[in-house]
Amino acid sequence: MNQINLQQAGGFPLETDTLDFMQTAYTALQAIAALGGDNYILSGCVTNGNTVGDGYLVINNEVLPFKGGLLQTNIVVREDKQTRPFENGQVKEVFFTRYASFGTGTNAIPWTGLSRLKNLAAFKDLPTQISSAIDLDGADTLATSKAVKTLNDKINSQLPSGAIVIWSGAINVIPVGWALCDGQNGTPDLRDRFVLGAGSNYYVGQVGGEEKHALTIQEMPRHNFTTRFQLNIVDSSNYTSTLSYPGEGDRNEWREIGSNFLGNDVPHNNMPPYLAFAYIMKL
């Protein structure tokens, strides 16, 4: 940075060009403001309810004091001017005070668009080295994009295309490189289905089963119905008959005896206790 040697004997020539040199010298400090971007909160500007306190901002790489007040949507840069009389009798503008505050205007900046610059002390524990290796466990080494790609490729090689896993997340947020098993994108449709291990009785891709089942006659347990009734003795030989008339000899007649119908033929639930998750497949 440029300097002025003021401490010299003989009477220093303090003229306007000297002051202009000084002003130009410290203006170079504005370049430091570019470290945080174009527009951000440098310090202060703390929100308390619906008001914001004073502080300092950087607007278009210019450090400006901020005059707080009632929280509003936008801020603007203002400039107050002060005049002074010159030796020739003229009054001219000489002091220009620039600051930012809430307001409206053509060059207004949204308050929510200002980020807050973090204290540099927060970065003192950041990694100090970089590496493309994927087998390091030190906290002082930052992995390069090459290391990240190498690790991803290694993981992907362990899960071949077509691998199906259970996904406990939302079905509309599927990981990259995977697809919901809904019959699309080359996936099997596993919605509302259990998965059965294929073997000698079931081949890969076989579909079967039913959510509800109605029993058939063949599937019912073996059973019979017993009906108890009384037979009357109608002659002297103690011969019994299902139906006889006195004086006419023996006579048999047969009738069917049944019971009332029971049951409604309603299919019953055919599923074990379950917890539903989605299946996703590696593409």
Order of alpha helices (4+ residues) and beta strands (2+ residues): alpha-beta-beta-beta-beta-beta-beta-beta-beta-beta-beta-beta-beta-alpha-beta-beta-beta-beta-beta-beta-beta
